[in-house]
């Protein structure tokens, strides 16, 4: 089932006249490729201390989701019995059960997060810890692939200045790990040399001539060549940004807890310019605290990894996370693409704890500027997450790790299943052999569905009452209310287009078409309407078919009206939300205001990056 790639296992050392001066002395560290068919012989980490009654918390979510799904499916099953039950009816009810249980899980996670925040319960916040420097050494890794050189090195300069301002320049080294094409090498190298001349922290640059296994191969190459010299590595994306204080707190926190292998932060979204990016920036600020509090509440020591803005114990990663390539004689083969969740599962398999922590300030990332750019990135994630289905039988995984891998895959499978459910509902209505057949027999099921869908948003708004500072940064309650209304409407209108886009991506992947690896556009100001229409031509076609069925009075087709409208509006919606002037117009009038926007308007329009050096120099800790 698995094969070992020679380049990945041995690394791809770079040679050349500049390699010696641009990189530190190599400190090799063994990173064996893992055998996923056999459990590790022994766990190497210290015993893990459970975080609260985790089993009961997980039971609440799983059983609660099952019962809500069963209740809804039973009510949906009632009208189907009126003309007899067959396998089609049973399949429809089972499909409805699974999808309803999925949205119920999200609702219960938000409810749990609400009670955690209201009660100030077990929400470990690294930012509350005393600001001390770690004794160990940390490597800050920024893998890049054909990125905007100016933007990347502005972020790096901010981070090196920030770490120097708190006295940590001798404890943190920065590595630019390039997988870029040869044509981008000169610009990257020039920017690196300029940064290195002014930075008080060590800055190193390495470009791989062969980008084997993409980002995980890039990180693995660094571990095998330089990992032996560092205790921890702080992994970033090209659009990541972290303050020196945040980096120091993370390193001190993982150093003080020997059983922890990985600490994942919850980054804030920043620098959104288009309406699409500002919409998600606002939604993340409002709904994110409740969602992440619920996730921390039940994940405990089996949290996940998002691939960036996280600190990892280098020794733990090296011994646990050498990824094999999946055999390519079947679907979803090749190098593991969504590596982060798999690496978290492998760390836990070896006995290391994986935690998620909150940091109200200091950990940031950016969001794709348009729906098309989001769809391109999402397709790559879709293929990677579907690969997780092949990894569910990995020997020795914690059952929660298996659950998270399954949830990662099912998050994409829900789109074609919702589309299938819509078609099945129309088919059930068409084949009913008597007049007056109504698929939904009671209003309370519609009410329950609305509660499941909008309950997390309501919980988030309730929880905001506990955080006056966040309310202020969101522009006050009037601004929050205005932004929430527009956010809900925008979500409803765009949901059908996103559903069909993901469904088409899954069909493409199952046909064997690879996602490829193309650079991300991170700054866009508007799209050509012709480009948008071509990208969403199939959405227009399906929307037209559904609307024709509605206008012709086809039985059951009326239920597809929101989907038809959303699909027909897709090109206009994508075009509108891609514009930076629309995003700016909305924020100026109190819609989609986020903490990043509020801070920028306070400090002036020229401020591009958050202030990363707000805190004074502090003393080095002598022990933890």
Phi, psi and omega in degrees: 000329184240152173225154180258124179278125185299317180297321181290320183290323186261348186082171180231079184304140179262138179240158179148167185293336183266344189300325185292319183276339183269353182227152176287173175299134184294141177229080188300147176222127181295134176224080184294143174291131187283144172267106185282352179269354181228140177287149175301148182298313181218154172276136185260347181275163174294159180303140182272133177270121181300148178260094179067187180282072188298322182298317180295322179296315180292325177296319178303314182290315185288311180293318179300317178297318179298316183291319177298317178298319179295318179298314181293319180295323179296319179292321177292332182286335185303309181292337180292336182285347186295332178240025179093155183251134174225187184293330177295317178297317180296320178296319179297314181295321179294320178297316179296319179300311183297317182289323179290321177298326180295312180289331177294325178299316178297321178296313181293326175298319179292321177299315178299315179299323178299312182292328176297313182290321179294323182267001183051047184281208187289082178236087185297120181243109180301329184293345177278345182288159179293138185281105180226155177273143177287158175278329181281172181260142182237134173258127177263112187256125175238096174287137179227152180215097177054046182271169171294109187299317181300314181294317181299313185281339170295317178296316179298319179297318178299319182288320179293321176297320182293317180291326177292325183295335179259010176081022184252015185297332181274356181253347185232123174251143182250129180241124170266112184254097188269135168244018187289162176291161181303324184293341179263354188296318184298316180295317179297316185292320178297316179297321178299313182297322178295317179295319183296326181292331185256344186280138175276343175265156176293131177234129183234154182225133175219131175245127178278132176290335178231119183273061180297130175065018173058220186297314179299326175293325178297312180294318181297321178299318178296315181301314184290336182261324188232354188298334183295343182268358187230146177275324185223154173230133179256109188269129179240167165259171181296336179257013180278155177210133178221146177279158177300321179297318180295317180297318181294318180296319178297314181296319178294322181294315181288330178291325182282349184233091187298341182276350184271131177260336185206137173239117181258124175272168175252097186291148171274145176277136181223170171063020176292134180243315181286164177300321181298313181292320180292324176303310181288330176297316178293312182298320179296321181291322183278310187268339185299316183302318179292315182297314181289327176296318176295320180296317177296324185301319184256341181280324175057237181278359178246043179289175182253181181231133181258005174088357182199164181053043180219149177252140187227140173287119188299315180300317180296316181296317183296319183279345188247332200241023172290109188274129172281164172267137178287143181301141185264014179273009177213177180298152174062037178269187179092194180294145180290122187272307176276076190285333191298310180296326178292318179296321176298318179295322180288325173299314180294326178299327181275357177104005179270141176279145176235121184239153170252136182231154179259143176220099182304333178222149169111348180233119188223158171207172178248168183238148178306143187281340183222166178295328179291315178296322176296319181295322179295314177294321183294327179295320178296318177294323180301312180298318179295318181290326176293331174301332182299335177298329177283347183257000183296335180267013177302130184289136172088002180289145171294145186296331177290325175297319176297319179299317181293322176296319178294318179296322178299321178286317184291338176301329177270327180292337180298330182297305177295332179290322175295320178296319178295321179297320178299314178295321180295322179297319177294322180293319179298320180293321182293322186270359176298133187263023175210156179285153177086006179290126178236125187293318178258117189269350182215153180284337185293333178291322175297320178296318179295320177298317177299320179296318180296322184282319186257351179303316178301324178291319178296316178300320180296317180294322177297318183293336180299336177299341180273353186228085183295326181294318178294320177301317178298317182291337177274004176093006181095170187294326179296315179296320179298316180297316179297316180295322181294319179299312180295322180296317180296314180298315180296320179298317181295318183291322184272344184303315179299320180295318179294323179298313181290323178300314179294321179297316178294324178297318180295319177299315179300316182295317180291340174278357177093010180275120183283153181285334184073186181216093181250151179299148178273138169279124182251346178226119180220142174231083179090152178236153174290130185297327177296319177299317181296316182297319177296320181295326185249028181295324180288331176294318178296320180296312180295320178299321179295318179298314181295318180293324177297319178297321179294314182294331178278356178075027179297131183304131176084348185288339182300332180293342181268005184303311179301324180291315180299316180297315180298320179291319179292330180273356188306309181300316180294320180296314181296317180298315182294315185286351179274357187268132178286327181292328176292318177299316179295319179299317181295315182295319180299335181257014172091012177256141176059032174286132179236167178304323179295318178294317182298316180295319182294319181290331175291321188268348180115151186293344182277349181286116183261320183248150176299154176289114185262002181232056183275349189250151181285166174300147181227168184282152177282133180289140178265356179180160182231000000 
